[in-house]
Amino acid sequence: MKLLISNQHGAIVMALLPFLYGMLLGNPVAEHAWLLAAWSFLYLMTYPFLSLFKGKNLTEYRKWTMIYGTLSALFAIPALFYNWRIIYFGLAMLPLVALAIYFTKKRDERNLLNDFAGIFIFALAGMAAYYFSTNVWDEKIYWVALYPTLFFVGTTLYVKSMLRERKNPRYLHASIIYHGFCVLPFLFLNLNWLALAYGVPLLRAVLLPQKKLSVKQVGLTEFLISAMFFAFLLIATL
């Protein structure tokens, strides 16, 4: 049986990086494995679940929605026994899920607002991973929400400027300006590792649009940039 998985591989990085950051910034515990498994299957479920609202191949999409949803629920049980309060982060995701459903029904999944909704969902997952073991709401939980979100918003603008909006100079300009604004505050505050974390994506946003990269090359480059960002972020904040 072939797994039904979205071909948007970059979104996997978006789903996992905030979670791993929240887990590492807090207090990693063995029970995080249950939560990570539950989150991973919940993420996998989103593709068939949202596809149900397109009105095609409903039997196939229902089947995989049930498979992934059931696995997510099973792994969530021991995680909830460890800290049931993380359910509030899931409830906070529901309005954003409703927005994703709306854009799916409109056949407008590439809408920038829909992309941002997904990024905010991933931020909430990261916050949940942090709160899961620390059980505290402090300034670090805001770091978990803010730093990856800033990065992924820039990534979204950059990828659009390279692919679907390549002929639209407004996306290129918006991408470069946005990345610049991400770097400047950290430079002024002498937070050099954070400035470096966002400086690498800035260089990519400025230099790579001059190259004619394929979709595969853009994707592979983003995996490398994401890994570098994550490494510098951990150095800066752990």
Salt bridges, closest charged atoms under 4 A:
GLU60 OE1 - LYS63 NZ 3.73
GLU109 OE2 - LYS54 NZ 3.26
ASP115 OD2 - LYS160 NZ 3.31
GLU222 OE2 - ARG204 NE 2.92
